[in-house]
Amino acid sequence: MTRFEIVAATLSAEMAKPYQYGSADCFFLGIAMIDALAGTEHRKTYAKDYRTILGAQKALRKRGHKSLVTFFETIVEPCAPAAARLGDIVILQLGSHEHVGICLGSRFVTKTDQGQSYHSLSDCIAAFRAG
């Protein structure tokens, strides 16, 4: 499969799942993309670590991080947000919360409890090579 096909299939599968903290949220959207493009199995490591937004923050701190940026630095290679390629992971600052998103080329998508949410480069605070 091409990178485009992998990204399209992964996005379609993840966006089709009902939003649920700890298994089908923006964090797991990013983890699924990394697993698909890099051939890793991070989902197994982090599955069911939390069930609420407060639980997610606690799980992040338990692993020694206060931000999704420092967490993702431990599992994938950072890059400049403007250099992100199709399928790369980005951290979006949306209001007071960080969200994991996927680079679609000229825009970025994340998963929220309201569905898909599209954003511009100005919302990105970090980016990482997914594979």
C-alpha positions in Angstrom: 0.0 0.0 0.0 1.1 3.6 -0.6 1.4 6.1 2.2 -1.7 7.8 0.9 -3.7 4.5 1.0 -2.4 3.7 4.5 -3.3 7.2 5.8 -6.7 7.2 4.1 -7.6 3.7 5.5 -6.4 4.5 9.0 -8.3 7.9 9.1 -11.4 6.3 7.8 -11.3 3.5 10.4 -10.5 5.7 13.3 -13.0 8.4 12.5 -15.8 5.8 12.1 -15.4 4.7 15.7 -17.6 6.5 18.2 -15.6 9.0 20.3 -14.5 7.4 23.6 -11.8 8.5 25.9 -9.1 5.9 26.3 -9.8 4.0 23.1 -11.1 6.2 20.3 -10.1 9.8 20.9 -7.6 12.1 19.4 -4.7 10.5 21.2 -5.5 7.1 19.8 -6.0 8.6 16.3 -2.4 9.6 16.5 -1.3 6.3 17.9 -3.2 4.4 15.2 -1.4 6.5 12.5 2.0 5.8 14.0 1.2 2.1 14.2 0.0 2.0 10.6 2.9 3.9 9.1 5.7 2.7 11.3 4.6 -0.9 11.9 4.6 -0.5 15.7 2.1 -1.6 18.3 1.8 1.4 20.6 -2.0 0.9 20.9 -1.5 -2.2 23.0 0.8 -0.2 25.4 -1.7 2.6 26.0 -5.1 0.9 25.7 -7.4 1.6 28.5 -5.0 3.9 30.4 -7.8 6.3 31.0 -11.6 6.8 30.6 -12.0 10.6 31.0 -10.1 13.8 30.1 -8.9 14.1 33.8 -7.8 10.4 33.6 -5.9 11.2 30.4 -4.1 14.1 32.1 -3.3 11.8 35.0 -2.0 9.0 32.7 0.2 11.6 30.9 1.7 12.8 34.2 2.1 9.2 35.5 4.4 8.7 32.4 6.4 11.8 33.4 4.8 14.3 31.0 2.8 17.5 31.4 2.2 17.9 27.6 1.5 15.7 24.6 4.5 17.4 23.0 7.0 15.8 25.4 5.1 12.5 25.3 5.3 12.2 21.6 9.0 13.2 21.6 9.7 9.9 23.4 8.1 7.7 20.6 8.5 9.5 17.3 10.9 12.0 15.7 10.0 15.7 16.0 9.9 17.9 12.9 8.8 21.5 12.2 5.0 21.8 11.8 5.5 23.4 8.4 7.5 20.4 7.3 4.9 17.8 8.3 4.0 15.3 5.6 0.8 13.5 4.9 0.0 11.3 7.9 2.5 12.9 10.3 1.3 13.7 13.8 0.8 17.2 15.0 -0.2 18.7 18.4 -2.8 21.3 18.1 -3.5 24.0 20.7 -7.3 24.4 20.7 -8.4 26.7 23.5 -6.8 25.5 26.7 -6.4 21.9 25.5 -3.9 20.1 23.4 -5.2 17.7 20.7 -3.4 15.2 18.6 -4.0 15.7 14.9 -3.0 14.3 11.5 -1.4 16.2 8.7 -3.5 16.1 5.5 -1.0 18.3 3.5 -2.2 21.9 3.8 -4.5 21.3 6.8 -4.8 19.1 9.9 -7.6 17.0 11.2 -8.3 15.8 14.8 -11.1 13.8 16.4 -13.3 15.4 19.0 -16.4 14.4 20.7 -18.3 16.5 18.1 -16.6 14.7 15.2 -13.8 15.6 12.8 -12.3 19.0 13.3 -10.0 20.7 10.7 -7.3 23.2 11.5 -4.5 25.3 10.0 -0.8 25.5 10.6 -1.3 28.3 13.0 -3.0 25.9 15.5 0.0 23.5 15.5 2.5 23.7 18.3 4.6 20.6 17.4 4.8 17.9 14.7 6.3 14.5 14.5 7.2 12.0 11.8 4.7 9.1 11.9 6.8 6.8 9.9 
